[in-house]
């Protein structure tokens, strides 16, 4: 939650008025908390609107916000119960990354080793908030990559929209140096603590030597940036660009997969249209044949009526001529209908 000592929070299921949160401090110590939203708001100094962004029951777009004492991160993937099996590996990785090489060793080296060597080693180490942010982005990108692999082999659900949201949020953050500067919680902390230490005012944490030592180290490590160019966001920009490229690659895979599926769907539709046209042609032929047979049956019905006429006596070969002429006439009508349909392009050649 905060660079000074509060860690990262993951919201879980509601239990009454409180929710479950995992608290990780800068030393990597892990603790499960049951706190309501007002306690969290007071602890990390954020407003209710920022906290609602983390509510999994509400629908909010992907967002990365930098506040005075916290980074509010909502990328629509990690909003789960802290005890969820999908969250536990992320928490373990956070615990491993956030655990310093040795906090006590750093405190002892401040007196035993040269101050220049300690500051050089600390400057090479990423700030607390960046390590936590990196683990979170790494987990989200791994999740999206795994889902993309499943899609490439199975089907294409609505992951394209989710990936686009994460990519757009990272791109928007990379385009705004002020927003990236707001994520430097250590720089803000060093800037806020430097006047107090310089003027000899009261100590903020008299009973916490670890936190006091950490503030002192953060002040020395970021003194140049606090008093120099506060818009220097090169380190954060490099971190975000790496994961932006990864998410962008995932999105490109999904786009290619979508185009492939669209092309396949178009090909299937063409085949269906072709079969549909063949069925229409068959229906036209059958309908034409039915009309011709109906005319032939009409002739047979007329001669089958009990009407007196001279052909009944001494008809000779009249029966054969009637059958032959009627059949030829019906066949001529059928051929004429088919020829007219082909002339108009209604059926294939």
C-alpha positions, 0 to 999 in steps of 0.5 A: 500500500505504501512505500514506507511500510504498508506493502500491497493489498489484494481485496477478497470476499466480503465478510460483513463490513470487513474484507480480507487483505494481504499486507506486505511491508518493505521487509517482505513480512506477510500478514493477513488483515480483516479491515473495512474500507474506512480503515484502509482509506485512513491507512494508505491515505486514499479516497473512497473513489480510489478504493471503489476501483479495487472492488471486484463487485463493481465494473471499472476499466483498467487503471494505474493511479499514483497517489501520495502514499499508494499506487492504486492498481486495477488490471481486472485480473488479480481482484480475488480472495487473498487465500485464492490459489491463483493469488498465493503464487503472486503473494509468494513472489512478492514476498521473495522480491520484497525481502531485502538482502538483509535489512540488518546488514544494511543498518550495520554497514552504515557504520562499518562501511563507507557511506559512498559504497552503501549509497551506490549499492542502494541506488542500483536497487529498485524502490519498494513500489517498483518491485511490487509493481513489477511482480504484479505486472509480471503476474498479469502478463503471465496470466494473459499469455497463458490464456492466449496460448489456450485460445490459439489451440482451442477457441477465441473467447472475449480476451481480446477486449481485456488485453486491449484494456491493459495495453491501453492503460500502460500506453496511456501511462507511458505517454504521461510523465506526470502520472509516472512521476506520481508513482515514485512513492520513495521520492515523495517520502524522501522529499517529505522527510528531508525537511524534518531531518534537516531541521532537527525536528521530532522523529516520526518513528522513534520506536522503529529503527528499521523504518527510520533507517529505511527513510534515511537510506531512501533520502540519500538514494533519491537526494539527487532526484528530489532536488534535481529533475523530479520529472525523471521517470526513466527507470519506471518508463523502462519497467512499464515499456517491457510489460507494454511490449509483452502485452502488445505482443499478446494483443497482436497474437489475439488480433492475428487469431481473430483475423484467422477465425474471421477468414475461416468463418468467411470461407465456411459462409462461402461454402454454405452459400454455394450449397444453398445455391445448389439446393435452390437450383435443385428446387427450381428443376423439381418445381419445373418438372412438377409443372410439366407433370401436372400438365401431362396429368391434366391431359390424361384427366381430360381424356379420362372424363366420361364425355362423348366424342368421336375418338371413342370409336375407331380411334386407331392410333390416336391414343399413342399420338396423344401420349406422345404429343403430350409428353413432348410438349411437357418436355419442351416446356421443361427445357424452355424453363431451364434454358430461360433460367440459365439465360438469366443467370439464375442457375449455373451452366 
